[in-house]
């Protein structure tokens, strides 16, 4: 059985895969008790071909294209930057933002493995 935290993480990934990014950001923000970031398709100038970025002074997560709307890694990576910017100072690194996103993806994968085992009677 999945922990409550892993179930939450899996649900967030599911929302992003469905391109329900606003709902995912709302749930994440409530979970961590932070303001909901803005979200925009299209990158600010001088971002050099990145898939996404977070702009702290506008509290906005940008993604490069409509296709990136359904990319949980990009959305969660940038949300990590939003989360770590609370109080006006950046307290995170790219490595930790990657790790944060990977934790959600792992929880999603584990949820689907668990669901398959239960559905098909393969035990835990």
N, C-alpha and C positions, 0 to 999 in steps of 0.2 A: 504494500500500500504506500502511496505517495504521502509525503508530509504536506501540511497545509501550505507551507512556503513554496514547495515545488509545484503543487497544484496551481497556485497563484501564478507562478512564473510560466507554466505551460499555457495557462489561459491567456496571458499577455501575448505570448508568441502566436497563439491561434488568432487573436484579434488582429495582429499585425499582418499575418498571412492573408487574412480576409480583407486587408486594406482598411480596417476599422481603426486607423491610427489615432483619431481623436479619442475614441473610447479607451484605447490602450494607454494613452498619455494621461487621461483623466484618472484611470484606475491606479496607475503608477504613482501619480501625484498624491492621490488620497492615501495610498499605502505608506508613502514616505513623509506625508504631511508637509508637502511643498506646493508652491504655486504651479499651476499647469502651464507648461511652456507653450508658446505659439508654435505653429507648424506651417511650413511653406515649401511648396515645390518650386525649385529654382534656386540656384546658388548665388550668394553675393559675389561681387567682383573680386578678383585676385584670390580665388580659392584653389586654383590650379588643378582642375579636373577631379576633385575628390567626389566620393559618392554622397557625402553629407558633411555638415558642420553645425556647430552650435555657436550662436552669436550672443554672448552674455549681456551686452548692453540693451538688447531688445528681447532677451529671453526667448529666442527663436531657434528652433531646430529646422534646418534647411536640408532638403534632399535634392539631388541633381535632376531627377526625372520622375515621371509617373511610375515607372517600373520599380524604382527604389521605395515606393510607398509600401510595398509588400515585403521588404527585406528586413527581417527582425534584427539582424546583426547591426545594420546601419542605424535603425531607429533606437535600439537599446544602447548602442555605443554613444550616440549623441545625447540620449537622456541621461546617461551617466555624467556627462560633462555638465548638464543642467543641474543635476543633483549635487555635484561637487562644487558648484559655483555659489551655493547659498551663502549669504554673508559677504558677497562681493569679491572673494578671493578664490582662485582656482586651486583646488586641493587634490586633483587627480592627474593621472598620466594616461598616455595612450595605452600602455600595457594594462593598466587597471580597467580602463574603459573596455578594452577587448575582453578581458577576463569576466567582467560584469555581463557583457552580452553573451558570452559563451556559457555562463551559468544558466541563463534562461533557455538557451537552445538545448543544453543537456537535459534540463528538467522536462522540456517538451518531448525530446526523444524518449526519455524514460517513461513518461506518461503514456506514450503510444505503445511502447513495449509492454507495459503493465496492462493496458487496455486490451491488447491482443491476447495476452496470456489468459486473462479473465474471460474474455469473450469466447475463446476457443477451448477453455478448460485445461490449459497447460500448467496450471498451478502458479505459484509465486516463485 
